[in-house]
Amino acid sequence: MTATPSPPRMFWFALAANMIWMNASEVWRYFTFVMPMMRAEFPQVANVAPMSLEIFARWAVWDTILIVSATGFFWLMLERFGAKVGNALLAATAYWASVFVIFWFGMLNMSLATPEIVLTALPLAWLELAVAALLTNWFLRRSGRVPSRA
């Protein structure tokens, strides 16, 4: 039985950098755009887009799952296909479509979001993931695990 190698040290640095970046981005996007837009578009819904300690804790769980899975996905994709900027952006786009596009399309489909909200949230989410994938790419290249030209 062979032992599975643990992730390299640089993976943990990528995860830490993405923890900081993506948490800041998520909080900024929510408080600056999503929450005010949801409240303006759905005034008839009592307590729409609320924020409390309990809800903030739920978002912390969401963010943790998002960041760990995104960083792991980016790392694996870049390890497999090469640590290049283009591959990082493709990985970000694939992850974005798998998580955020599906989420916001579902919200729109259930009339829980408007096209304006979706068209604001989606590009900002893509930008967040693009930066996270580029950070992951940077740390992977420094790990020496894959050549930068694959």
C-alpha positions as CSV (number, residue, x, y, z in Angstrom):
1,M,0.0,0.0,0.0
2,T,1.5,3.3,-1.0
3,A,1.0,6.5,1.0
4,T,-0.7,9.4,-0.6
5,P,1.6,12.5,-0.5
6,S,0.3,15.4,1.4
7,P,-0.2,18.7,-0.4
8,P,2.9,20.8,-0.8
9,R,3.6,23.7,1.4
10,M,2.8,26.2,-1.4
11,F,-0.7,24.8,-1.6
12,W,-1.4,25.9,1.9
13,F,0.0,29.4,1.1
14,A,-2.4,29.5,-1.9
15,L,-5.2,28.5,0.3
16,A,-4.3,31.1,2.9
17,A,-4.0,33.8,0.2
18,N,-7.4,32.8,-1.3
19,M,-9.0,32.8,2.2
20,I,-8.0,36.4,2.6
21,W,-8.9,37.5,-0.9
22,M,-12.1,35.6,-1.4
23,N,-13.5,36.4,2.0
24,A,-12.9,40.1,1.4
25,S,-14.4,39.9,-2.1
26,E,-17.5,38.0,-0.9
27,V,-18.2,40.4,1.9
28,W,-17.6,43.5,-0.2
29,R,-19.8,42.2,-3.1
30,Y,-22.6,41.2,-0.7
31,F,-22.7,44.5,1.3
32,T,-22.0,46.8,-1.6
33,F,-24.2,45.3,-4.3
34,V,-26.2,42.2,-3.5
35,M,-27.8,43.1,-0.2
36,P,-28.9,46.7,-1.3
37,M,-30.1,45.5,-4.7
38,M,-32.1,42.6,-3.1
39,R,-33.7,44.9,-0.6
40,A,-34.6,47.5,-3.3
41,E,-36.0,44.8,-5.7
42,F,-37.9,42.9,-3.1
43,P,-39.3,45.4,-0.5
44,Q,-42.4,43.2,-0.1
45,V,-40.3,40.3,1.3
46,A,-39.9,40.9,5.0
47,N,-36.2,40.8,6.1
48,V,-34.9,40.0,2.7
49,A,-31.1,39.7,2.5
50,P,-30.7,39.9,6.3
51,M,-27.5,40.0,8.2
52,S,-27.0,38.8,11.8
53,L,-24.4,36.8,13.7
54,E,-26.2,33.5,12.8
55,I,-26.4,34.4,9.1
56,F,-22.8,35.7,9.1
57,A,-21.7,32.3,10.6
58,R,-23.6,30.4,7.8
59,W,-21.8,32.6,5.2
60,A,-18.5,31.7,6.9
61,V,-19.3,28.0,6.3
62,W,-20.3,28.8,2.7
63,D,-17.1,30.8,2.1
64,T,-14.9,28.1,3.7
65,I,-16.4,25.4,1.4
66,L,-16.1,27.7,-1.6
67,I,-12.5,28.6,-1.0
68,V,-11.2,25.2,-0.1
69,S,-13.0,23.6,-3.1
70,A,-12.0,26.4,-5.5
71,T,-8.4,26.4,-4.5
72,G,-8.2,22.6,-4.7
73,F,-9.9,22.6,-8.1
74,F,-7.5,25.3,-9.4
75,W,-4.5,23.5,-8.1
76,L,-5.4,20.2,-9.6
77,M,-6.4,21.7,-13.0
78,L,-3.1,23.7,-13.1
79,E,-1.1,20.7,-12.0
80,R,-2.6,18.6,-14.8
81,F,-2.7,21.1,-17.6
82,G,0.1,23.4,-16.8
83,A,0.6,26.4,-14.5
84,K,-0.1,29.1,-17.1
85,V,-2.3,32.2,-16.9
86,G,-4.6,31.0,-19.7
87,N,-5.2,27.7,-17.8
88,A,-5.8,29.6,-14.6
89,L,-8.5,31.7,-16.2
90,L,-10.1,28.7,-17.9
91,A,-10.1,26.9,-14.5
92,A,-11.7,30.0,-12.9
93,T,-14.3,30.2,-15.6
94,A,-15.2,26.5,-15.3
95,Y,-15.5,26.7,-11.5
96,W,-17.5,30.0,-11.8
97,A,-20.0,28.4,-14.2
98,S,-20.3,25.3,-12.0
99,V,-21.0,27.3,-8.8
100,F,-22.1,30.9,-9.4
101,V,-23.8,30.7,-12.8
102,I,-25.9,27.7,-11.6
103,F,-26.7,29.4,-8.3
104,W,-27.7,32.7,-9.8
105,F,-29.6,31.0,-12.7
106,G,-31.6,29.1,-10.1
107,M,-32.3,32.3,-8.1
108,L,-33.4,34.0,-11.3
109,N,-35.5,31.0,-12.4
110,M,-37.3,30.9,-9.0
111,S,-37.9,34.7,-9.2
112,L,-35.6,35.3,-6.2
113,A,-33.3,37.6,-8.2
114,T,-33.7,40.0,-11.0
115,P,-31.6,40.1,-14.2
116,E,-30.0,43.3,-12.9
117,I,-28.8,41.6,-9.7
118,V,-27.6,38.5,-11.7
119,L,-25.8,40.7,-14.2
120,T,-24.1,42.6,-11.4
121,A,-23.2,39.6,-9.2
122,L,-21.9,37.2,-11.9
123,P,-19.1,39.4,-13.4
124,L,-17.9,40.3,-9.9
125,A,-17.9,36.6,-8.9
126,W,-15.9,35.7,-12.0
127,L,-13.4,38.4,-11.2
128,E,-13.0,37.0,-7.6
129,L,-12.4,33.5,-9.0
130,A,-10.0,34.7,-11.7
131,V,-7.8,36.5,-9.1
132,A,-8.0,33.4,-6.8
133,A,-7.0,31.1,-9.7
134,L,-4.1,33.4,-10.6
135,L,-3.0,33.4,-7.0
136,T,-3.1,29.6,-7.0
137,N,-1.2,29.6,-10.3
138,W,1.5,31.8,-8.8
139,F,2.0,29.6,-5.8
140,L,1.9,26.4,-7.8
141,R,4.7,27.7,-10.1
142,R,6.8,28.5,-7.0
143,S,6.2,25.0,-5.6
144,G,8.3,23.4,-8.4
145,R,5.6,20.7,-8.9
146,V,4.8,21.5,-12.5
147,P,6.7,23.2,-15.3
148,S,5.2,26.6,-16.2
149,R,5.0,25.4,-19.8
150,A,3.1,22.2,-20.0
